[in-house]
Amino acid sequence: MPGVAPVESSGSDAALGAAPAPEAALAEQVQKLVAEKQDLTNTLVRLQADFENYRKRIEKERDQAKHRGVEHLIEQFLPVLDGFDRALAAHDDPAYEEYRKGFELIRKQLWDVLAKQGVHRIESVGKEFDPNVHHAIEHVPTTDYPDGAVIDELQPGYTFHHRVLRPAMVRVASGRKN
């Protein structure tokens, strides 16, 4: 109704034992719902992070399992590669030059396939002995090389995706001459 002023409460309703104002009850309910929403949002964020971590872990484990299978196969090819190296080193006779070229070609093809898979030969001779990638077979007393230097490689070592498949078997200078 126009021109009629609203009636103001004198506050005596609360004193008479009336129920709390509906606004206060609504504000309290809104506050509870906002807190519940925040808890649910926090739970959702944690679950999403947990799921993302789980997905990454499963992906990593799947890649590692794949690498282990390939790694096992490559480890079985290393003696074949060693056999080619020994055969090529043993026969320098010119009468076998054509066979030698064939062996070199087959060895190169095998090596190219292994290299494409992530296999690398460990460089040893002239390097400082590293127990992580070298296996010392003999310490040679000499002053011709610095102490701890690899002076000869008896069997090459290989890595696969930065993991040692087989350490290089080496001779190491001891730096003291008997």
C-alpha positions as CSV (number, residue, x, y, z in Angstrom):
1,M,0.0,0.0,0.0
2,P,1.4,3.3,-1.0
3,G,2.1,5.8,1.6
4,V,2.0,3.4,4.5
5,A,5.2,3.2,6.5
6,P,6.5,-0.2,7.6
7,V,6.0,-1.0,11.2
8,E,9.3,-1.4,13.1
9,S,9.8,-4.0,15.7
10,S,10.7,-2.8,19.1
11,G,12.9,-5.9,19.7
12,S,10.4,-7.2,22.3
13,D,9.8,-10.3,20.1
14,A,13.1,-11.8,21.3
15,A,12.3,-10.9,24.8
16,L,8.9,-12.6,24.5
17,G,10.6,-15.9,23.6
18,A,9.9,-15.9,19.9
19,A,12.0,-18.0,17.5
20,P,15.2,-16.4,16.1
21,A,14.7,-14.3,13.1
22,P,14.6,-16.3,9.9
23,E,17.5,-14.3,8.5
24,A,19.8,-15.5,11.3
25,A,18.8,-19.1,10.7
26,L,19.3,-18.7,6.9
27,A,22.7,-17.1,7.5
28,E,23.7,-20.0,9.7
29,Q,22.5,-22.5,7.2
30,V,24.4,-20.7,4.4
31,Q,27.5,-20.6,6.5
32,K,27.3,-24.4,7.0
33,L,26.7,-25.0,3.3
34,V,29.6,-22.8,2.4
35,A,31.9,-24.8,4.8
36,E,30.6,-28.1,3.4
37,K,31.2,-26.9,-0.1
38,Q,34.7,-25.9,0.7
39,D,35.4,-29.3,2.3
40,L,34.0,-31.1,-0.8
41,T,36.1,-28.8,-3.1
42,N,39.2,-29.6,-1.0
43,T,38.4,-33.3,-1.2
44,L,37.9,-33.1,-5.0
45,V,41.2,-31.3,-5.5
46,R,43.0,-33.9,-3.4
47,L,41.4,-36.8,-5.3
48,Q,42.3,-35.2,-8.6
49,A,45.9,-34.8,-7.5
50,D,46.0,-38.4,-6.2
51,F,44.5,-39.7,-9.5
52,E,47.1,-37.7,-11.5
53,N,49.9,-39.1,-9.4
54,Y,48.5,-42.6,-9.8
55,R,48.3,-42.1,-13.6
56,K,51.9,-40.9,-13.8
57,R,53.1,-43.8,-11.6
58,I,51.3,-46.4,-13.7
59,E,52.6,-44.8,-16.9
60,K,56.2,-44.9,-15.5
61,E,55.8,-48.5,-14.4
62,R,54.5,-49.5,-17.8
63,D,57.5,-47.8,-19.5
64,Q,59.9,-49.5,-17.1
65,A,58.2,-52.9,-17.8
66,K,58.6,-52.3,-21.5
67,H,62.3,-51.3,-21.1
68,R,62.9,-54.4,-18.9
69,G,61.7,-56.7,-21.7
70,V,63.8,-54.9,-24.4
71,E,66.7,-54.8,-21.9
72,H,66.6,-58.6,-21.5
73,L,66.6,-59.1,-25.2
74,I,69.5,-56.7,-25.7
75,E,71.5,-58.4,-23.0
76,Q,71.1,-61.7,-25.0
77,F,72.5,-59.9,-28.1
78,L,75.6,-58.6,-26.4
79,P,77.5,-61.9,-26.6
80,V,76.7,-62.0,-30.3
81,L,78.2,-58.6,-30.8
82,D,81.2,-59.7,-28.8
83,G,81.5,-62.7,-31.1
84,F,81.6,-60.5,-34.2
85,D,84.2,-58.3,-32.6
86,R,86.4,-61.3,-31.8
87,A,86.0,-62.8,-35.3
88,L,86.9,-59.5,-36.9
89,A,90.0,-59.1,-34.6
90,A,91.2,-62.6,-35.2
91,H,91.3,-62.7,-39.0
92,D,93.4,-60.2,-40.8
93,D,94.4,-62.6,-43.6
94,P,93.8,-60.9,-47.0
95,A,92.4,-64.2,-48.4
96,Y,89.4,-63.7,-46.2
97,E,88.8,-60.0,-47.0
98,E,85.4,-60.6,-48.6
99,Y,84.2,-62.6,-45.6
100,R,85.6,-59.9,-43.3
101,K,83.6,-57.2,-45.2
102,G,80.5,-59.3,-44.8
103,F,81.0,-59.7,-41.1
104,E,81.7,-56.0,-40.7
105,L,78.5,-55.2,-42.5
106,I,76.4,-57.6,-40.4
107,R,78.0,-56.3,-37.2
108,K,77.3,-52.7,-38.2
109,Q,73.6,-53.6,-39.0
110,L,73.3,-55.3,-35.6
111,W,74.9,-52.3,-33.8
112,D,72.7,-49.8,-35.6
113,V,69.6,-51.7,-34.5
114,L,70.8,-51.7,-30.9
115,A,71.8,-48.0,-31.0
116,K,68.3,-47.1,-32.2
117,Q,66.9,-48.8,-29.2
118,G,69.1,-46.7,-26.9
119,V,72.2,-48.9,-26.4
120,H,75.5,-47.1,-26.0
121,R,79.0,-48.4,-25.6
122,I,80.8,-47.3,-22.5
123,E,84.0,-45.5,-23.4
124,S,86.7,-46.8,-21.2
125,V,90.3,-46.6,-22.4
126,G,92.0,-43.4,-21.2
127,K,89.2,-42.5,-18.8
128,E,89.2,-42.4,-15.1
129,F,88.1,-45.7,-13.5
130,D,84.5,-45.5,-12.4
131,P,83.1,-48.4,-10.4
132,N,79.6,-47.6,-11.6
133,V,80.5,-48.5,-15.2
134,H,83.8,-50.4,-15.0
135,H,84.7,-53.7,-13.6
136,A,88.4,-53.9,-12.8
137,I,89.9,-57.2,-13.7
138,E,93.5,-56.2,-13.0
139,H,95.6,-53.4,-11.5
140,V,98.7,-52.9,-13.5
141,P,101.6,-51.2,-11.7
142,T,102.9,-48.5,-14.1
143,T,104.1,-44.9,-14.1
144,D,103.2,-44.5,-17.8
145,Y,99.6,-43.7,-16.9
146,P,98.0,-41.7,-14.1
147,D,96.8,-43.7,-11.1
148,G,93.3,-45.0,-11.6
149,A,93.3,-44.6,-15.4
150,V,91.8,-47.3,-17.5
151,I,94.6,-48.6,-19.7
152,D,93.0,-51.5,-21.5
153,E,89.5,-52.9,-22.1
154,L,89.0,-56.6,-22.1
155,Q,85.3,-56.6,-22.7
156,P,83.2,-53.6,-23.7
157,G,80.4,-52.4,-21.5
158,Y,77.1,-51.1,-22.5
159,T,74.3,-48.8,-21.2
160,F,70.6,-48.9,-22.1
161,H,68.8,-45.6,-21.5
162,H,71.5,-44.5,-19.1
163,R,71.3,-47.7,-17.1
164,V,74.4,-50.0,-17.1
165,L,73.5,-53.3,-18.9
166,R,77.0,-54.7,-18.6
167,P,80.1,-53.0,-17.0
168,A,83.2,-52.8,-19.1
169,M,85.9,-55.2,-17.9
170,V,89.1,-53.2,-17.7
171,R,92.7,-53.1,-16.6
172,V,93.5,-50.1,-14.4
173,A,96.8,-48.3,-13.8
174,S,97.9,-48.5,-10.1
175,G,100.5,-45.7,-10.4
176,R,103.2,-47.6,-8.6
177,K,105.8,-49.8,-10.3
178,N,107.1,-52.9,-8.6
